[in-house]
Amino acid sequence: MKTTKGTLLAFAEGRVNDCSDAGDIDLVLKRSEDGGRTWSPMQVINEGGGDTHGNPAPVVDRETGRIVLAETYNPGRTDGKNCEVPCERTPYLQHSDDDGETWSKPRDLSDDILPKSWNSWYATGPVHGIQLTRGRHAGRLVFTVNAETWNGSRVTENHAALVVSDDGGDNWRIGATDSYPISASDATFRQKPSEMTLAERQDGSIYVSGREQDGTDLGHRDHAVSRDGGESFTRPFTSIPDLYTPQVQGATLRFGDRLLLACPGDPDRRRTMMIRSSYDGGRTWDSFDRGTVVTGDWSGYSDMVAVDDERVGLMYEGGAVDARDEIRFARFTEDWLKPRRGPDPRTRDWAPGARDAAVLGGAGTTDGVFGGRAIDFDGVDDAVRLPYSSRLPLGTRDFTASLWFRYTAKSGEQPMLWMGGVGNSQPQVWLRGEPAGNRVTGSITTREGGGPPRTVSLSTSGAHNDGKWHHVALRRGDGRLTLFLDGEPLTRADVPGSVSRNSTFGVHVGQRLDSRAHFTGAIDEVGVFERALSDEEVRHLSSEDLPQSASAAVTWNTVTWLPMDRVRAGN
């Protein structure tokens, strides 16, 4: 954050013994008086003394120059484990009136901003707060908290809230609040907005972006807006399924006509720190391919500051081996960010009510399976990405996914169709060639209730990478998962649960969700159907093209239907 004198202050948790969240943790600070080019030695401003003093959330009062720092305490541990549930968490506040040189004694804010029912987890920040500059609440200080409720035997509710002060930080109260119940039967919940970052939009409203932690709603980030200075949210938090990021804290900052978001871009692990832009106040965000990569290293928590009118400072965790290896600081201008890009080329989706799919990387067409055209993928950055729609997540329903492919690759992962999340713990559906293993594989990963993820896969004998057209289909139905290759079935028992829950969600043809593998070859006639097609229907798909009519699409219970026969300019 930046003080009224232009000094940059970088706050962090000084973890004395190890990286555990509930160990001996101090609050530490470095100062920069030259815009982040050089930094002072580290200063301990709040010593844990064996306990956990963390979650710093600084705010500057531009009228007085006072810097207020919200923080949260809990008893420390020496065994490397997390805090017991319920965890005794207490909010505190300290301030500095000399540009961060010295700090007041912390004072307990429990009576002001810790409701008695928020008696389990409680956390401030950890990210900068803001002072409002517009409207009748101009001058108000705002930061975020998230909490949980314990009923004596279990956690029953999650809470996300704004904390506000109208007197420069002398007095505080809880403002806008959003709460979500936790199921008694399986401990699931829709959402758990946490580690929230906020920014004042150009119209004076407050945009709040949170880390989504294990809620059943799709996505790893959610957001809400307050239009009354932080008194209330206009509606409950909404998840953002197609904003690809792992479960991690992030940071927002208004910068010119853009709203910026800093967070890792890999939807599975904490790596690939990115800056993404929104041009509509956070309603929509740049996709991964439109964002600007800061580093491909492991990366985690972050914060941003306006160094001046032209430069942004980014502080983030990063490392070649682990995201917690270092705390780094980078500076950038708007010229360094990718320019705003126009609409992508597109290819049509015949499913009822579907929007066209985006064609990425400059992919073009080639000879198709039945004398028409198919899309050709270069194995580098070509892909077809479907815009998110509520029709696409398959959930617990039966389905059939079908496509034609042609390739000659001898190595590498060859993703043909990817739906859902990515990694070992996220629900997903995919079809891919695995030439090094001499096979084509179809797989699903599911989640059911509060249980762990379960995966079931089927693989052919042979990679079918002979440069000829082949048909593949993956069917879920009647308790079985079946993989068809040129009409020949392989089958095994299904695993129950949802194939699209509590994770980042995307649908890609020719690309893994995390962009770490691309298909080299051609793909044609991609269809996903919201039912288990019969053996006869699958054989029909493997012997001739899909019926080319909208009425047929309805009859076949189509989720997506991509002829892949044309690439048109975006508009």
N, C-alpha and C positions, 0 to 999 in steps of 0.2 A: 504494500500500500504506500501511498505518497502523502506526506504531511503538507501543511500549508506553507512550509518553507521550501518545499521541493525535495525533501529528503525521502529516500526510499527505505522502508522498513520491511525486513524479511523475518517473519516469525516461524518457528518450527518447534516440534517436540524433541527435546534432547533426551533420548532413551539411553539411560546410564549403563545398563548391564547387557541388554539384548534388544531385539526388535519387537518383543511382545507388546501387546496393546495395554496391558494392565501391570506393567512393571514399575520400576523407579524411573519416573519421567519428569524432567524439568521443562519449563518454558524458556526458550532461548531466542536471541535476537541478533541480527546483523543490520548495520546501517550503511547506506551509500549516499554520499553527498554529490556524486557526479553522474547521476542517472543510471547507476548500475554497472558502471565500468569497473569500479573497485569497491571493496566492502571492508568494513571494520572487522576486528576480531570478534568472535562470538561472545555474547554477553548473556549470562544467566539472569533473567529478570523475575523468575519465580521458581524456587527450588522445591522439588517434590519431597525430598527428604525420605525417600523410600516409598512414597505414595505416587499416584498418577495424577499429574497436573497437565492437562492437555486440551485439545480442541480449541486452539486460539481463533478468535473471531474479532479482528480489529475494525474500528470505525473511527473516522476523523470528523470532528465538528469543525467545519470550515469557518464558522463565525468566531470561535474562541481559539482555535488551534489545538484544543485538547484532543488527545488520542485515547480512546477508551478501548479496553481489551477484555472481551468476554472469554471465559474459559470454564472448564469442567474438571472437578476432582473426583477421584474414588480411591479407596484403600488399595495400596500396591501389593503385588505378589512377587514371590521369588522363585516360583516354579515354572515360569514361562507360559502359564495358562491364562485364559481370558477371565474377566471378572465373573463371579458367580451370578446366577440368575435367581432372584432379582439382584441387580447391581446397585450399590449405594452410590449414586451419582449426584453431585451438588454443583450448581452454577455459582461462579464467582466473577468479580469484575475489578480491574485495576485500571489506573489511568496515568498518563504522563502529560505534563504541561511544559516540558522543555525539549520538545522535538524528539522524544524517545530516549533521551540521555539517562533519565532516572524515572522510577516508577513508584506509584503509591502502594501502600499495603493493600492486598486484595480484601474485598468485602463480600460477604455471603449474600447472594441474590435470591435465596430460596423463597423467602416470603413474598417476593414480587413476581417471579417467573417460573416457579416450580409448583404447579398444582399438586395437591396431596394425592390425587389419583394417578399422577405420572410417577409411579413409585418403583419402576424397574429401570430400564435403560433410559438415559437422558444425555443429550449431547448438544453443545453449541457448535455452530459452524461445521467443520473447520475451514473457513474461507473468509475473505473480507466481507464486512457489512457495507451499507451505503448510507449516505445522507441524501434525502430527497431535495431536489432543486426546483421543482415545478408544483404549481397548484396550491391549494389551501393548506397542505401539509408540508410545504417547503421548510427545510431545516430539521425535519424529523430524522432521527437515527433509527436504522433498522438492521437487525441480523436474524439468523434462522436458528431454530432448534428442532430436534426430533426426539421422540420419547416413546415409552411403552408403559402399559398398565399391567399390574400384577394383582390377581384376586386372592392370593394366599396359597394357591396351588399351581397356577400357570399364568403365562402371559396371555391377556385377553384382548388387547387393543394396541394399535400403532397410532402415533400422532405426529403430524408435521405442522409447524407453526412459525409465525413471525413474531419477533419481540421488538417493541418500539419504545422510543423515548422522545418527549417533546421539550426537554429542558437540558439538553446537552449531555445526557447520560447520568444525571443525578437520580432520576426515577425511571423505572422500567415497568412494562406490563405486557402480557400476552395479547397479541392481536389476532390476525387471521389464523384459523386453525382448521385442519382437515384430519379426520380420524377414520380408522378402518378396523373392523372387528376381526378377531382371529378365531377360526373354527375350533370348537371344542373336540370334534370328532377326529380330525387329522392334522390340526395345527397349521392349516393353510390359511392364506389371506390374499385378498386381491392385490393390495399394494402396500408398500412400506417406503414412502419417500423419505430419504435420509441424506445427510451431508449436503444440504441444499445450498446452492449459490444463487445470487440474485443481482439484478441490474435494473436501473431505471430506464424505461423506454422513452423515446422522444416525446410521446404524448403525456409523460408523467406517471404512467402506470408502472407497476412493479412486475417484472418477469422473474419467476422462480423456477429453477431447474434442479431436479433432485436425482440422486443415485437411487435406482430401484433395486431393492434387495430381496430377492426370492418371492416376490408376489406372483400370483397366478396369472395376472395380466401380462400380455406380451411386452417385452422390451426391458432394457437395462437403464433407461432414463424415463422420467416423467416430468411434467411441468404444470404450472398453474399461474394465474395472473391475478393481481389485486389492482383495482381501479379506485380505491378509496384510501390510499396511503398506507396500506397494510392492515386495515381493520378487518377485512374479509376477503375471501377468494371469490372470483366471479362464478366459478364452478369447481367441483373437486379436481384433484390432480388427474391428468390424463397421460397414459403411457405413450411412448413413441417407439413403436415396434421396429421401424426401419432406420432408426438412428443407431448405427453400429458402434458399440463400445462395450467393454467388459463392465462388470459391477465394480465401480470405482468412483471416488469423488472427482468432480470436475469444477471448472470455473467459467463464469460468463463476464463479459465486459462490453459495454457499448462503445463503438469506435467508428466515428463518422456515420455513414449510412448503414453500417453493418452492426449486428449483434454477434459477438464472437463467442465460441465455445471451445475451451481447451480440455481435452481428455484423450486417452488412448483410443486408437481406431480399430484395434483387433477385437472382435466381439467375443473372443474366447479367453484371451490372456492379457495381462497388463503390459502391452508393448505398442510401439508405433504411436508416439505422441503426435497429435494433430491439432491444427486450428481449423475449425469449420465455421462457416458464416451463415447467418440468417439475414434476409433482406426484408422480412415482414414481421420483425419484432419477436421472433422465436416461434411463430406458428409453424414454419417449416424450416428444415436445416439442409445444408449441402450434404449430398451423399458422400461416401468415402472417397470416390474417385474425383470429386470436386474439391475436397479439402486439401490443405497444405501440410505436408509431413514435416515435423520438426526433427524427428529422429526415428529410425527403425529399431532402436534399442528397446530394451525393457523400460517401461515408464509407468508412473502411477499418479499420485496426487499432484495437484497443480493450483496455481493462482496467477492472476494477471493484474497488471496495473498500467494506467496511462502514464508513461514516463513524461510525455509532453504531447502537444497537439498532433505530432507526426509519428511518435514511436510508442509501441507497447512493450512492456516487459513481461516475460513469462518465467515464473519460478516453478520447477517441477522435479519430481523424483525421477531418476534415470540411472541406467547402468548397463554395461555390456553383459553382465552375468545375472543381476537381480535389479528389479526396479528400485530397491532401497539402497543401492550402492552409493549414490551421490544425491546431493541437491544441486541442481543446475539452474543457471539464469541465462535467458536468451532475450535479445532485443530484436524487434522487427518493425518494419514500416508496412503500410498498406500495399506498396509496390511489390513487396516480397510475397504477399498472399496471392493465390491464384485469382485471376480476374473473374468477374462474374461471367458465367458461360450461358449461352443460349440453349434452347431445347435440344436434346439429343436426337439423332436419327431414331426412327421407330419402326417397329414391325407390328402388324395387326394381331389382336387377340379376339378370336371369334366367340369367346364365352359370353353369355348374355350379360349386358351391362358393363363389360370389361373395358378398361382403357388400353390403348396401345402400350406395348412394352418398349423400353429404351434399348437401343443398340449401341454398345460401348466399344471404344477402342478402334473404331473405323472398320468394323467387320462388314464384309460384303457378301455377295451371293455366289453360288456355284451350282453345278448341275445337281438336281434333286433326285429323290429315289424313284419317282414315277414320271420322269421326263420334264418335270417343272424345275423349280429352283429351291435351293436350301441355303442356309447361312453357313459361311465358311469362317472358322475360328483360327487365329494365328498362334495360339498357345502362349501369348505374351500378355495382352490386355483386352482381347476381344471377349465380349459377353453379351447376353441378353438379360436384362433385369426387369422384372415385372413391378409396376408401381404397387405399393401396399394397398390391399383391399381386405375388408373383413371376410370376404368369401374365400380367401386363400388359405388361412390356417385350417388344417384338416381335423385337428382335435382328436377325439376318440373315434371318429367315424371311419367306416370302411372307405376304401379308395382304390383307384387304379391309376398308375402313372405310366405313360407310354411314349416312346420316341424311336426314331430311326437314327443310326449313327454310322459314320464311315471314318476310319482313321488308320494310320500306319505307325504311330508312335511306338517305340520300343522301350521307353522308360518314362518315369514320372507318373504322377497321379493325373488321371484324365477325367475331370468332373463333367458329367453330361447334364444332370439336373440336380439342383440343391434347393430344398425347401426347409425353412425353419432356422435353427441355430447351428452351432458348429462346436466341435470339441467333444469331450467324453461325458459331459454332464448336462448338455442342453438337448431338449427334444428336437428331432430333425428327421428328414427323409432324404435319401440321396441315391443316385445311380452313377456309377463311374467305371471307367476302364482302369485296370491295374496291370499294365503289360509286364512289369517286372515280376509280378506274381502269376502271370499267365492266366488272368481271369477277368471277368466282369462281375461287379458286385453291386447288390442292392441292399440297403440297410435302413432300419428305423431305430430311433432312440425315443423312449417314452418316459413320462412321469405320471404317477398315479398317487393322488392324495399327498401325504407327507413323506412318502417313501422315496428311496434313492432312484436314480435313472436306471433304466434297463435297455439293453441293446440286443437286437437280433439281426443277423445278416445272412445272405445267401450269395454264393459265388459259383460261376460257371467253371467248367474246365476249358481253358482256352481264352485268350484275350480278344480274339476276333478282330485283330488289328491288321487284317489282310488287304485293306484298301477297298473292300466291298461293303455294300450297304447291309446292315443287320438291324433287326428290330428287337427292342428290349422293353419289357413291361414289369412293373412291380405291383403286386396286388395284395391288399389286406382285406380279409373277410372270413367270416365263419371260424374265427379263432386260428386262422392260418395266415402265414406270409408266403407268397409264391412269387418266384422270379421266372419269367419267361424269356428265353432267348431264341429268336426265330421260331416261336410257337411251342418250343419244348419247355415243360415246366419243371422247376425244382421247388419243393415246398417243405416247410417246417412249422412248428407251433409258433403262433404269434405271442407277443408279450403285451398285456393289457396296459392301458393308459393313453395319455395324450401325446401326439407327435408334434404338438405346437403349444407349449405352455412356458411361462415365466422365463423367456429368453429373448434376445434379439431375434427378429424374424425377417427373412428375406427369401425371395424366390429368384434363382439365377439359373440360366441355361449356359453351359460352357465355362462355369467358374465356381470355385468354392466361395462360400459366403465371406470368408476372411481374405479373399483375393490372393491366397498363397498357392493356388494351383489353377491353371487354365487349360482348357481342352484344345488340342491341335487336330483339326479335321473338320468334318461337316456334320451338322445335325439338322434333321427335318421332322416335320409333323409331330410336334410336342403336344400331348394331351394329358390332362389330369382330370379324373372323373370322380364325382362324389358318391361312388358306390363301387362294389366289387363286381367288375365285369365278369361275365361267364367265360368259360374256356373258349366257347365258340366265338364270342365277341372279341376276345384277345387275338384269336387266330385270324379273325377278319382284319384287325388292325395290322397284323403282320403280313398280310397278303395283298392289301390294296390300301389306297389312301383313305383318310377319314372322309365321311360324307361332307361335301362342301356347301353347307347351308346353315343358316341361323336356326331353322326349325330342328335340324338334326342335332345341333349343339344342345338345345333344350332337352331333347329326348334322351341324350346320352348323359344327362346330369353333369354337365361340364363345369369344371372349376376354372381351367384355363385351356385354351385351344389355339396353338400357335402354328399356322401353316409354314412359317419360316420361309415364305416364297418371295418376299419383297422387303427391301429396306428403303424407307422414305425419309425425306428431310423432315427434321423437327419443325414444329410451328407452335 
